[in-house]
């Protein structure tokens, strides 16, 4: 829970498995990670975000394993006293998560082909 009585804004980002990747029809994604490094990077992103914005609470969660189209793969929630800070902090946290956290996904396409990519 990221809500706090001193925070008037809560921003939540939910990343979902979409059905198209470029011109490929996606049927599912498989996520894998090196757990200890991923957890370390997520903690670094939280600390960095807190240094940059007056964050009340925040949570970043990335699911692993097999996910079907429409399922949530990543969630970022941030509370701050004011909405501008909450939006900026949430945007920053998801962007840094995609850039830094060692999570890989396997795209599973309708034609039976697959491809591993860094998220």
C-alpha positions as CSV (number, residue, x, y, z in Angstrom):
1,X,0.0,0.0,0.0
2,X,1.5,3.4,-1.0
3,X,-1.3,5.6,0.3
4,X,-0.5,7.9,3.2
5,X,-2.5,10.7,4.9
6,X,0.2,13.3,4.1
7,X,0.2,12.3,0.3
8,X,-2.5,13.8,-1.8
9,X,-1.4,12.0,-5.0
10,X,-1.0,8.4,-5.9
11,X,0.1,7.5,-9.4
12,X,0.1,3.9,-10.6
13,X,1.5,2.6,-13.8
14,X,0.5,-0.9,-15.0
15,X,2.4,-2.5,-17.9
16,X,0.4,-5.2,-19.7
17,X,1.1,-7.8,-22.2
18,X,-0.1,-6.5,-25.6
19,X,-1.1,-8.5,-28.6
20,X,1.2,-6.9,-31.1
21,X,5.0,-6.3,-31.2
22,X,5.7,-4.4,-34.3
23,X,3.9,-6.4,-37.0
24,X,4.1,-9.7,-35.0
25,X,1.0,-11.0,-33.3
26,X,2.0,-11.8,-29.7
27,X,0.3,-14.7,-27.9
28,X,2.3,-14.6,-24.7
29,X,5.5,-13.5,-23.0
30,X,7.9,-15.4,-20.8
31,X,9.9,-13.3,-18.3
32,X,13.1,-14.4,-16.6
33,X,15.5,-12.6,-14.3
34,X,18.6,-13.0,-12.3
35,X,16.9,-12.5,-8.9
36,X,19.6,-11.1,-6.7
37,X,20.7,-8.5,-9.3
38,X,17.2,-7.6,-10.2
39,X,16.3,-7.0,-6.5
40,X,19.4,-4.9,-6.0
41,X,18.7,-2.7,-9.1
42,X,15.0,-2.2,-8.0
43,X,16.2,-1.0,-4.6
44,X,18.7,1.4,-6.2
45,X,15.9,2.8,-8.5
46,X,13.7,3.3,-5.4
47,X,16.5,5.1,-3.5
48,X,17.4,7.2,-6.6
49,X,13.7,8.2,-7.1
50,X,13.4,9.1,-3.4
51,X,16.5,11.4,-3.7
52,X,15.0,13.2,-6.7
53,X,11.3,13.6,-5.5
54,X,9.6,13.9,-2.1
55,X,8.1,10.4,-2.3
56,X,5.9,9.2,0.5
57,X,5.8,5.5,-0.4
58,X,6.5,3.6,-3.6
59,X,6.4,0.1,-4.9
60,X,7.9,-1.5,-8.0
61,X,7.0,-5.1,-8.9
62,X,7.8,-7.0,-12.1
63,X,6.3,-10.4,-12.6
64,X,8.3,-13.4,-13.9
65,X,7.2,-16.5,-15.7
66,X,4.6,-17.1,-18.4
67,X,2.0,-14.3,-19.0
68,X,-0.8,-14.2,-21.4
69,X,-2.0,-11.2,-23.5
70,X,-3.8,-8.7,-21.2
71,X,-2.0,-9.8,-18.0
72,X,-0.1,-7.2,-15.9
73,X,3.7,-7.7,-16.2
74,X,5.0,-4.6,-14.2
75,X,3.5,-2.2,-11.7
76,X,4.9,1.0,-10.3
77,X,3.0,3.0,-7.6
78,X,4.2,6.2,-6.1
79,X,2.6,8.6,-3.5
80,X,3.7,12.2,-3.0
81,X,2.1,15.3,-1.5
82,X,1.4,16.7,-4.9
83,X,0.5,15.2,-8.3
84,X,3.2,16.6,-10.4
85,X,5.9,15.0,-8.2
86,X,4.0,11.7,-8.2
87,X,3.7,11.6,-12.0
88,X,7.3,12.5,-12.5
89,X,8.6,10.0,-10.0
90,X,6.5,7.2,-11.4
91,X,7.6,8.0,-14.9
92,X,11.2,8.0,-13.9
93,X,10.9,4.8,-11.9
94,X,9.3,2.8,-14.8
95,X,11.8,4.1,-17.3
96,X,14.8,3.2,-15.0
97,X,13.3,-0.2,-14.4
98,X,13.1,-0.9,-18.1
99,X,16.7,0.4,-18.6
100,X,18.5,-1.1,-15.6
101,X,16.8,-4.2,-14.2
102,X,18.2,-7.5,-15.7
103,X,14.9,-9.0,-16.8
104,X,14.5,-10.7,-20.2
105,X,11.4,-11.6,-22.0
106,X,10.7,-14.2,-24.6
107,X,8.2,-13.0,-27.2
108,X,5.9,-15.9,-28.2
109,X,4.3,-15.1,-31.6
110,X,1.2,-16.6,-33.3
111,X,3.3,-18.1,-36.0
112,X,5.1,-20.2,-33.4
113,X,8.4,-18.3,-33.5
114,X,10.0,-16.8,-30.4
115,X,12.7,-14.3,-29.6
116,X,14.4,-13.3,-26.3
117,X,14.9,-9.6,-25.7
118,X,15.9,-7.4,-22.7
119,X,12.8,-5.7,-21.3
